[in-house]
Amino acid sequence: MPTKLQSAPVPFRRSLLAGASLLVLAGPVAAADLPMVTKALPPAVAASWAGFYLGVHGGYGWKQDDFSQSDNFTFTAPQQLNGVKSQGAIYGGHAGYNWQFGRAVTGLELDFSATGIKGSNGISETTTLGGGGTRTVTLSLAENVKYLGSARARLGGLPTDNVLLYGTAGLAWERLDSTSSNLLTDNPPAAPVTQLLTTKTAIDKFGWVAGVGAEMMLGSPNWIGRVEYLHYDFGQIQAASSFDRVGFRSDRSTAGSQTIDLVRAGVSYKFGEPVRTVRQAYAKAPGAAPLASWAGFYIGAHGGYAWGDDPFTAPGGLFMFPDGTAINGVKPKGWAAGGHMGHNWQYDRVVTGLEIDLSAADIKGTSNTLFEDFGGGSTVSVSMNERVKYLGTARGRLGWVPVESLLLYGTAGLGWERLETGTTFVQGSALGTATGVSIAPADRFGWVAGVGGEMMLGNSNWIGRVEYLHYDFGRIFGESTFSLSAPPVSSAATAGHQTIDLIRAGLSYKFGPDVAVASAASAMYAKAPRVSPPSASWAGFYLGAHAGYGWKENDFSLSFFDTFVGGIKSKGWLAGGQAGYNWQYASVVAGLEIDGSATGIKGSSATAADGVFNTTLSDDVKYLGTVRGRLGWTPAATWLLYGTGGLAWERVHRSSFDTAAFVGGPEVTTSEAARDHFGWAAGAGVETFIGSSNWIARLEYLHYDFGKVEATFNSTSTVPGATSTIEKGGHQTIDTVRAGVSYKFTP
């Protein structure tokens, strides 16, 4: 029997309620002694490096041009002008976009700088004149780098959240003013006499650039400071030549290689907000097999084989050979290998992208040889050759994914080549053999188009490709005709049309995909999230066409006997296409765009006359192209107002028409040469959506500035009775107004 001290059994439900009541009542007391148990929050996500940015920079540069030019036939004793060393300040702006994948950051950047990098070198000789006087001859060459520009890829890593270390490489451009001078000073017993001859030439040179840098977020993730080192290599600037003859003094000039090293600091503003942590609701994510994505930044290497055709005609008369003989073009062939980088955007089965590439090459060939045997062991032969050393492009791509791991695409854009043209002259005689060789480097531009296929290699980020590209550089040599009525004589040289066809295979590594992945194992660093889109989004890749009208001004003045000729005003139509990508940050829209246009902008100077001689100069702008950044604002969801600026190119044909009214009959000479000029372009425009579709209409104004493009010759003298000649290089600009339409792929 239970005692008084024993308790009777109680139902389980009453025990549970009592225990719960005691726990609740004891809670305030227990909280003072027990640790609080809370739900863990997601870790704070670091500030993102992803986004579009604009900035300015400044620094200092050193240039080395290590050519060696012979002046053996100017001085009594052989001398060489051995290179030019230059230095000076640089300052300019840059624009680009970064993509972030964990602690890796990739990107594309354009930059443009004005510079004060200049230097000169000279050689001289003093000889004795009769009567006790002396004559001093001084030859000098001055180089002044006016502008530098580049289009580069960047690849870096984050050692800490707010520091980025990166490497960078891509295509480079410089505008170089080269001035050669010949100063003659006579010091007779009476008064000294001087004569100065100068020739100034504006040269656009292209090559490659590579370097390293560091960036740091300055408090706010939107402001970023940088320090950067860049090495530019423009290859040969000067012409190379050699002349050897048994029993005579040899004459040799080497072209050398021009390089620029610069250190610069800068600051950039990056659009977009830092990633913010958002408390997520706890829910099980639905399972879905991820599709293979082609979207993202990629970098890779390629190699292949090329063959070209340049069907020019050089009459034998140009080389003192009989009429009816001619050099008939060059068909070069050889290998090409290099690297490429770009970014793809994917819209279901459609893939669009932008890509730049650079290849070293050895595509070379030699023309037929003209040969003449004069008897007695006297012979003469002449041949011409071409060698392509580099190829580069900036292209848009548009493709289709027939199966998940295969991409078929078309591509088109701007093309560049570094071309060396040479002439070999061999003369044999009883005294021995004389050999003369000349090699002249030139940068040529045109268009490129092709097709290709890419395949994902297994489940990795490695992608294989096979690609065909067709390059068209138009005319390489000048074209001329000559006719004389009495006695009847005529001659013609045709410029031909240079093309290159290339088949290459390559391998790329794609970072990404370029999308945010939400999971418990997500990286600490991620791409900044898009802001809430307006009713119409401007973000995405687009392709389009445009047409308009342009006006060109080139106010140069060149000497023609005792008068001057120049001052060409041109105008005409233009039409072409554009491709680009926009990023949107609330009401701000930033982007990158490339475009190319064929034009009919042409005009002529007034005819200059001096006695029986007359001349007229004409310009015919065949192509225009730009690579530009854009920055705009949307006053309404369907309207965009923007400014734009970047690098610009033109292909212009300069022709001359010369006549001489001789007694026996008129002499008529025509000539035409293709020239490439580079500079900057800036402008403004407005775009609007057409209804509720992805079609966008635009109206745009662009101003092109190519600076001084004419070579000038000046002569000043203190010789009694001598006249001075001062030519004007002028300043060439083009203004265009154009309308267009684009199709924007939905992001």
Residue pairs with C-beta under 8 A, 6 or more apart in sequence:
2 8
41 277
41 279
42 277
42 279
42 280
43 277
43 524
44 277
45 275
45 276
45 277
45 524
45 525
45 526
46 161
46 162
46 274
46 275
46 524
46 525
47 161
47 162
47 217
47 221
47 274
47 275
48 100
48 221
48 272
48 274
48 275
48 525
48 526
48 527
48 528
49 98
49 100
49 105
49 158
49 164
49 270
49 525
50 98
50 99
50 100
50 105
50 272
50 527
50 528
51 97
51 98
51 270
51 271
51 272
51 528
51 583
51 585
52 95
52 96
52 97
52 270
52 271
52 272
52 583
52 585
52 590
52 591
53 95
53 96
53 97
53 98
53 224
53 268
53 269
53 270
53 271
54 93
54 94
54 95
54 268
54 269
54 590
54 629
54 631
55 93
55 94
55 95
55 224
55 226
55 266
55 267
55 268
55 269
56 91
56 92
56 93
56 94
56 266
56 267
57 91
57 92
57 93
57 94
57 111
57 113
57 226
57 228
57 264
57 265
57 266
57 267
58 89
58 90
58 91
58 92
58 264
58 265
58 266
59 89
59 90
59 91
59 228
59 262
59 263
59 264
59 265
60 87
60 88
60 89
60 90
60 262
60 263
60 264
61 87
61 88
61 89
61 90
61 115
61 117
61 145
61 148
61 260
61 261
61 262
61 263
62 85
62 86
62 87
62 117
62 260
62 261
62 262
63 84
63 85
63 86
63 87
63 117
63 119
63 143
63 145
63 258
63 259
63 260
63 261
64 83
64 85
64 258
64 259
64 260
65 83
65 84
65 85
65 86
65 143
65 237
65 238
65 256
65 257
65 258
66 82
66 83
66 256
66 257
66 258
67 82
67 83
67 84
67 236
67 237
67 238
67 253
67 254
67 255
67 256
68 80
68 81
68 82
68 83
68 252
68 253
68 254
68 256
69 80
69 81
69 141
69 238
69 253
70 78
70 79
70 80
70 241
70 251
70 252
70 253
71 79
71 80
71 81
71 123
71 139
72 78
72 79
72 249
72 251
73 251
74 137
74 139
75 123
75 125
75 137
76 125
76 127
77 125
78 249
79 123
79 125
80 123
81 121
81 122
81 123
81 139
81 141
82 121
83 121
83 256
84 119
84 120
84 121
84 141
84 142
84 143
85 119
85 121
86 117
86 118
86 119
86 143
86 144
86 145
87 117
87 118
87 119
88 115
88 116
88 117
88 118
88 145
89 115
89 116
89 117
90 113
90 114
90 115
90 116
90 117
90 148
90 262
90 264
91 113
91 114
91 115
92 111
92 112
92 113
92 114
92 148
93 111
93 112
93 113
94 109
94 110
94 111
94 112
94 266
94 268
95 109
95 110
95 111
95 592
95 629
95 646
96 107
96 108
96 109
96 110
96 154
97 107
97 108
97 583
97 592
98 105
98 106
98 107
98 154
98 270
99 105
99 106
99 107
99 296
99 297
99 343
99 511
99 512
99 514
99 527
100 525
100 526
100 527
101 296
101 511
101 512
101 514
102 523
102 524
102 525
103 157
103 158
103 523
103 525
104 155
104 156
104 157
104 158
104 511
105 154
105 155
105 156
105 157
105 158
105 164
105 166
106 153
106 154
106 155
106 156
106 297
106 299
106 511
107 153
107 154
107 297
108 151
108 152
108 153
108 154
108 341
108 343
108 354
108 356
108 592
109 150
109 151
109 152
109 153
109 154
109 168
110 149
110 150
110 151
110 152
110 592
110 627
110 629
110 646
110 647
111 149
111 150
111 152
112 147
112 148
112 149
112 646
112 647
112 680
113 147
113 148
113 149
114 146
114 147
115 145
115 146
115 147
115 148
117 144
117 145
117 260
118 142
118 143
118 144
118 145
119 142
119 143
120 140
120 141
120 142
120 143
121 140
121 141
122 138
122 139
122 140
122 141
122 181
123 138
123 139
123 140
124 136
124 137
124 138
124 139
125 136
125 137
126 134
126 135
126 136
127 134
127 135
128 134
128 135
129 135
129 186
129 188
131 188
131 189
132 188
132 189
133 186
133 187
133 188
133 189
134 186
134 187
135 184
135 185
135 186
135 187
136 183
136 184
136 185
136 187
137 182
137 183
137 184
138 181
138 182
138 183
138 185
139 180
139 181
139 182
139 183
140 180
140 181
140 183
141 178
141 179
141 180
141 181
142 178
142 179
142 180
142 181
143 176
143 177
143 178
143 179
144 176
144 177
144 179
145 174
145 175
145 176
145 260
146 175
146 176
146 177
146 707
147 173
147 174
147 175
147 679
147 680
147 707
148 172
148 173
148 174
148 232
148 260
148 262
149 172
149 173
149 174
149 647
150 170
150 171
150 172
150 173
150 209
150 230
150 232
151 170
151 171
151 356
151 394
151 627
151 647
152 168
152 169
152 170
152 171
152 209
153 168
153 169
153 170
153 299
153 341
153 356
154 166
154 167
154 168
155 166
155 167
155 168
155 299
156 164
156 165
156 166
156 167
157 164
157 165
157 166
158 164
158 165
158 525
159 165
161 525
162 216
162 217
162 221
163 214
163 215
163 216
163 217
164 214
164 215
164 216
165 212
165 213
165 214
166 212
166 213
166 214
166 215
167 210
167 211
167 212
168 209
168 210
168 211
168 212
168 213
168 228
168 230
169 208
169 209
169 210
169 211
169 339
170 208
170 209
170 341
170 356
170 358
171 206
171 207
171 208
171 209
171 356
171 358
171 392
171 394
171 416
172 206
172 207
172 208
172 209
172 232
172 233
172 234
173 204
173 205
173 206
173 647
173 678
174 204
174 205
174 232
174 234
174 260
175 202
175 203
175 204
175 678
175 679
175 707
176 202
176 203
176 204
176 205
176 237
177 200
177 201
177 202
177 203
177 708
178 200
178 201
178 203
178 237
179 198
179 199
179 200
179 201
180 198
180 199
181 196
181 197
181 198
182 196
182 197
182 198
183 194
183 195
183 196
183 197
184 194
184 195
184 196
185 192
185 193
185 194
186 192
186 193
186 194
192 718
193 717
193 718
193 719
194 717
194 718
195 715
195 716
195 717
195 718
195 719
195 722
196 714
196 715
196 716
196 717
197 713
197 714
197 715
198 713
198 714
198 715
199 711
199 712
199 713
199 714
200 711
200 712
200 714
200 729
201 711
202 707
202 708
202 709
202 710
202 711
202 729
203 237
204 443
204 676
204 677
204 678
205 234
205 235
205 237
205 258
205 443
206 234
206 392
206 416
206 418
206 443
207 232
207 233
207 234
207 235
207 390
207 418
208 232
208 233
208 358
208 390
209 230
209 231
209 232
209 233
210 230
210 231
211 228
211 229
211 230
211 231
212 228
212 229
213 226
213 227
213 228
213 229
214 226
214 227
214 228
215 224
215 225
215 226
215 268
216 224
216 225
216 226
217 223
217 224
218 224
218 225
218 267
221 270
221 274
222 269
222 270
222 271
222 272
223 267
223 268
223 269
223 270
224 267
224 268
224 269
224 270
225 265
225 266
225 267
226 265
226 266
226 267
226 268
227 263
227 264
227 265
228 263
228 264
228 265
228 266
229 261
229 262
229 263
230 261
230 262
230 264
231 259
231 260
231 261
232 259
232 260
232 261
232 262
233 257
233 258
233 259
234 257
234 258
234 259
234 260
235 257
235 258
235 389
235 390
235 418
235 441
236 255
236 256
236 257
236 258
236 420
236 441
237 255
237 256
237 258
237 441
238 253
238 255
238 256
239 253
239 255
239 438
239 439
239 440
239 441
240 253
240 254
240 255
240 438
240 439
240 440
241 251
241 252
241 253
241 436
241 437
241 438
241 439
242 250
242 251
242 252
242 253
242 435
242 436
242 437
243 250
243 251
243 252
243 434
243 435
243 436
243 437
244 250
244 434
244 435
245 432
245 433
245 434
245 435
246 431
246 432
246 433
246 434
247 431
247 432
248 434
255 439
255 441
271 583
271 585
271 588
271 590
272 528
272 583
272 585
273 528
273 531
273 585
274 528
275 526
275 528
275 529
280 518
285 518
285 519
291 404
292 404
292 405
292 456
293 346
293 512
293 513
293 514
293 515
294 344
294 346
294 351
294 401
294 407
294 510
295 344
295 345
295 346
295 351
295 512
295 513
295 514
295 515
296 343
296 344
296 510
296 511
296 512
296 513
296 514
297 341
297 342
297 343
297 510
297 511
297 512
297 514
298 341
298 342
298 343
298 344
298 463
298 508
298 509
298 510
298 511
299 339
299 340
299 341
299 508
299 509
300 339
300 340
300 341
300 463
300 465
300 506
300 507
300 508
300 509
301 337
301 338
301 339
301 340
301 506
301 507
302 337
302 338
302 339
302 340
302 357
302 359
302 465
302 467
302 504
302 505
302 506
302 507
303 335
303 336
303 337
303 338
303 504
303 505
303 506
304 335
304 336
304 337
304 467
304 502
304 503
304 504
304 505
305 333
305 334
305 335
305 336
305 502
305 503
305 504
306 333
306 334
306 335
306 336
306 361
306 363
306 388
306 391
306 500
306 501
306 502
306 503
307 331
307 332
307 333
307 363
307 500
307 501
308 330
308 331
308 332
308 333
308 363
308 365
308 386
308 388
308 498
308 499
308 500
308 501
309 329
309 331
309 498
309 499
310 329
310 330
310 331
310 332
310 386
310 476
310 496
310 497
310 498
310 499
311 328
311 329
311 496
311 497
312 327
312 328
312 329
312 330
312 476
312 477
312 493
312 494
312 495
312 496
313 326
313 327
313 328
313 329
313 492
313 493
313 494
313 496
314 326
314 327
314 384
314 477
314 493
315 323
315 325
315 326
315 491
315 492
315 493
316 322
316 323
316 324
316 325
316 326
316 327
316 370
317 323
317 491
318 493
319 370
319 382
319 425
320 380
321 370
321 372
321 380
321 382
322 372
323 491
325 370
326 370
327 367
327 368
327 370
327 382
327 383
327 384
328 367
328 368
329 367
329 496
330 365
330 366
330 367
330 384
330 385
330 386
331 365
332 363
332 364
332 365
332 386
332 387
332 388
333 363
333 364
333 365
334 361
334 362
334 363
334 364
334 388
335 361
335 362
335 363
336 359
336 360
336 361
336 362
336 363
336 391
336 502
336 504
337 359
337 360
337 361
337 504
338 357
338 358
338 359
338 360
338 391
339 357
339 358
339 359
340 355
340 356
340 357
340 358
340 506
340 508
341 355
341 356
341 357
342 353
342 354
342 355
342 356
342 397
343 353
343 354
343 514
343 581
344 351
344 352
344 353
344 397
344 510
345 351
345 352
345 353
345 540
345 541
345 581
345 745
345 747
346 401
347 745
347 746
347 747
349 400
349 401
349 402
350 398
350 399
350 400
350 401
350 745
351 397
351 398
351 399
351 400
351 401
351 407
351 409
352 396
352 397
352 398
352 399
352 541
352 543
352 745
353 396
353 397
353 399
353 541
354 394
354 395
354 396
354 397
354 579
354 580
354 581
354 592
354 594
355 393
355 394
355 395
355 396
355 397
355 411
356 392
356 393
356 394
356 395
357 392
357 393
357 395
358 390
358 391
358 392
359 390
359 391
359 392
360 389
360 390
361 388
361 389
361 390
361 391
362 387
362 388
362 389
363 387
363 388
363 500
364 385
364 386
364 387
364 388
365 385
365 386
366 383
366 384
366 385
367 383
367 384
367 385
368 383
369 381
369 382
369 383
370 381
370 382
370 383
371 379
371 380
371 381
372 379
372 380
372 381
373 379
374 380
376 430
377 428
377 429
377 430
378 427
378 428
378 429
378 430
379 426
379 427
379 428
380 425
380 426
380 427
380 428
381 425
381 426
382 423
382 424
382 425
382 426
383 423
383 424
384 421
384 422
384 423
384 424
385 421
385 422
385 423
385 424
386 419
386 420
386 421
386 422
386 476
387 419
387 420
387 422
388 417
388 418
388 419
388 420
388 500
389 418
389 419
389 420
389 441
390 416
390 417
390 418
391 415
391 416
391 417
391 471
391 500
391 502
392 415
392 416
392 417
393 413
393 414
393 415
393 416
393 448
393 469
394 413
394 414
394 594
394 627
395 411
395 412
395 413
395 414
395 448
396 411
396 412
396 413
396 543
396 579
396 594
397 409
397 410
397 411
398 409
398 410
398 411
398 543
399 407
399 408
399 409
399 410
400 407
400 408
400 409
401 407
401 408
402 408
404 456
405 455
405 456
406 453
406 454
406 455
406 456
407 453
407 454
407 455
408 451
408 452
408 453
409 451
409 452
409 453
409 454
410 449
410 450
410 451
411 448
411 449
411 450
411 451
411 452
411 467
411 469
412 447
412 448
412 449
412 450
413 447
413 448
413 449
413 579
413 594
413 596
414 445
414 446
414 447
414 448
414 594
414 596
414 625
414 627
414 649
415 445
415 446
415 447
415 448
415 471
415 472
415 473
416 443
416 444
416 445
417 443
417 444
417 445
417 471
417 473
417 500
418 441
418 442
418 443
419 441
419 442
419 443
419 444
419 473
419 476
420 439
420 440
420 441
420 442
421 439
421 440
421 442
421 476
421 477
422 437
422 438
422 439
422 440
423 436
423 437
423 438
424 435
424 436
424 437
425 435
425 436
425 437
426 433
426 434
426 435
426 436
427 433
427 434
427 435
428 434
442 476
443 676
444 473
444 476
444 498
444 676
445 473
445 625
445 649
445 651
445 676
446 471
446 472
446 473
446 474
446 623
446 651
447 471
447 472
447 596
447 623
448 469
448 470
448 471
448 472
449 469
449 470
450 467
450 468
450 469
450 470
451 467
451 468
452 465
452 466
452 467
452 468
453 465
453 466
453 467
454 463
454 464
454 465
454 508
455 463
455 464
455 465
456 462
456 463
457 463
457 464
461 509
461 510
461 511
461 512
462 507
462 508
462 509
462 510
463 507
463 508
463 509
463 510
464 505
464 506
464 507
464 508
465 505
465 506
465 507
465 508
466 503
466 504
466 505
466 506
467 503
467 504
467 505
467 506
468 501
468 502
468 503
469 501
469 502
469 504
470 499
470 500
470 501
470 502
471 499
471 500
471 501
471 502
472 497
472 498
472 499
473 498
473 499
473 500
474 497
474 498
474 622
474 651
474 674
475 495
475 496
475 497
475 498
475 653
475 673
475 674
476 495
476 496
476 498
476 674
477 493
477 495
477 496
477 673
478 493
478 495
478 671
478 672
478 673
478 674
479 493
479 494
479 495
479 671
479 672
479 673
480 492
480 493
480 669
480 670
480 671
480 672
481 490
481 491
481 492
481 493
481 668
481 669
481 670
481 671
482 489
482 490
482 491
482 492
482 667
482 668
482 669
483 489
483 490
483 491
483 667
483 668
483 669
484 490
484 665
484 667
485 664
485 665
485 666
485 667
486 664
486 665
495 672
495 673
495 674
514 527
515 527
516 526
516 527
516 529
530 539
530 584
531 584
531 585
531 586
533 539
533 584
534 634
534 637
535 637
535 638
536 637
536 638
536 689
536 692
537 584
537 746
537 747
538 582
538 584
538 589
538 634
538 640
538 744
539 582
539 583
539 584
539 589
539 747
540 581
540 582
540 744
540 745
540 746
540 747
541 579
541 580
541 581
541 744
541 745
542 578
542 579
542 580
542 581
542 582
542 696
542 742
542 743
542 744
542 745
543 577
543 578
543 579
543 742
543 743
544 577
544 578
544 579
544 696
544 698
544 740
544 741
544 742
544 743
545 575
545 576
545 577
545 578
545 740
545 741
545 742
546 575
546 576
546 577
546 578
546 595
546 597
546 698
546 700
546 738
546 739
546 740
546 741
547 573
547 574
547 575
547 576
547 738
547 739
547 740
548 573
548 574
548 575
548 700
548 736
548 737
548 738
548 739
549 571
549 572
549 573
549 574
549 736
549 737
549 738
550 571
550 572
550 573
550 574
550 599
550 601
550 621
550 624
550 734
550 735
550 736
550 737
551 569
551 570
551 571
551 601
551 734
551 735
551 736
552 568
552 569
552 570
552 571
552 601
552 603
552 619
552 621
552 732
552 733
552 734
552 735
553 569
553 731
553 732
553 733
553 734
554 566
554 567
554 568
554 569
554 570
554 619
554 709
554 710
554 730
554 731
554 732
555 566
555 567
555 728
555 730
555 731
556 566
556 567
556 568
556 708
556 709
556 710
556 712
556 727
556 728
556 729
556 730
556 732
557 564
557 565
557 566
557 567
557 727
557 728
557 730
558 564
558 565
558 566
558 617
558 710
558 712
558 713
558 727
558 728
559 713
559 725
559 727
560 608
560 610
560 613
560 615
561 610
561 611
561 613
562 610
563 608
563 609
563 610
564 608
564 727
565 605
565 606
565 607
565 608
565 615
565 616
565 617
566 605
566 617
566 710
566 728
566 730
567 605
567 606
567 730
568 603
568 604
568 605
568 617
568 618
568 619
569 603
570 601
570 602
570 603
570 619
570 620
570 621
571 601
571 602
571 603
572 599
572 600
572 601
572 602
572 621
573 599
573 600
573 601
574 597
574 598
574 599
574 600
574 601
574 624
574 736
574 738
575 597
575 598
575 599
576 595
576 596
576 597
576 598
576 624
577 595
577 596
578 593
578 594
578 595
578 740
578 742
579 593
579 594
579 595
580 591
580 592
580 593
580 594
580 630
581 591
581 592
582 589
582 590
582 591
582 630
582 744
583 589
583 590
583 591
587 633
587 634
587 635
588 631
588 632
588 633
588 634
589 630
589 631
589 632
589 633
589 634
589 640
589 642
590 629
590 630
590 631
590 632
591 629
591 630
591 631
592 627
592 628
592 629
592 630
593 626
593 627
593 628
593 629
593 630
593 644
594 625
594 626
594 627
594 628
595 625
595 626
595 628
596 623
596 624
596 625
597 623
597 624
597 625
598 622
598 623
599 621
599 622
599 623
599 624
601 620
601 621
601 734
602 618
602 619
602 620
602 621
603 618
603 619
604 616
604 617
604 618
604 619
605 616
605 617
605 618
606 616
607 614
607 615
607 616
608 614
608 615
608 616
612 660
612 661
612 662
613 658
613 659
613 660
614 658
614 659
614 660
614 661
615 656
615 657
615 658
615 659
616 656
616 657
617 654
617 655
617 656
618 654
618 655
618 656
618 657
619 652
619 653
619 654
620 652
620 653
620 655
621 650
621 651
621 652
621 734
622 651
622 652
622 653
622 674
623 649
623 650
623 651
624 648
624 649
624 650
624 704
624 734
624 736
625 648
625 649
625 650
626 646
626 647
626 648
626 649
626 681
626 702
626 704
627 646
627 647
628 644
628 645
628 646
628 647
628 681
629 644
629 645
629 646
630 642
630 643
630 644
631 642
631 643
631 644
632 640
632 641
632 642
632 643
633 640
633 641
633 642
634 640
634 641
635 641
638 688
638 689
639 686
639 687
639 688
640 686
640 687
640 688
641 684
641 685
641 686
642 684
642 685
642 686
642 687
643 682
643 683
643 684
644 681
644 682
644 683
644 684
644 685
644 700
644 702
645 680
645 681
645 682
645 683
646 680
646 681
646 682
647 678
647 679
647 680
647 681
648 678
648 679
648 680
648 681
648 704
648 705
648 706
649 676
649 677
649 678
650 676
650 677
650 704
650 706
650 734
651 674
651 675
651 676
652 674
652 675
652 677
653 672
653 673
653 674
653 675
654 672
654 673
654 675
655 670
655 671
655 672
655 673
656 669
656 670
656 671
656 672
657 668
657 669
657 670
658 668
658 669
658 670
659 666
659 667
659 668
659 669
660 666
660 667
675 709
677 706
677 709
677 732
678 706
679 704
679 705
679 706
679 707
680 704
680 705
681 702
681 703
681 704
681 705
682 702
682 703
683 700
683 701
683 702
683 703
684 700
684 701
685 698
685 699
685 700
685 701
686 698
686 699
686 700
687 696
687 697
687 698
687 742
688 696
688 697
689 695
689 696
690 696
690 697
690 741
694 743
694 744
694 745
694 746
695 741
695 742
695 743
695 744
696 741
696 742
696 743
696 744
697 739
697 740
697 741
698 739
698 740
698 741
698 742
699 737
699 738
699 739
700 737
700 738
700 739
700 740
701 735
701 736
701 737
702 735
702 736
702 738
703 733
703 734
703 735
704 733
704 734
704 735
704 736
705 731
705 732
705 733
706 732
706 733
706 734
707 731
707 732
708 729
708 730
708 731
708 732
709 729
709 730
709 732
710 727
710 729
710 730
711 729
712 727
712 728
712 729
713 725
713 727
714 724
714 725
714 726
714 727
715 724
715 725
716 724
716 726
717 723
717 724
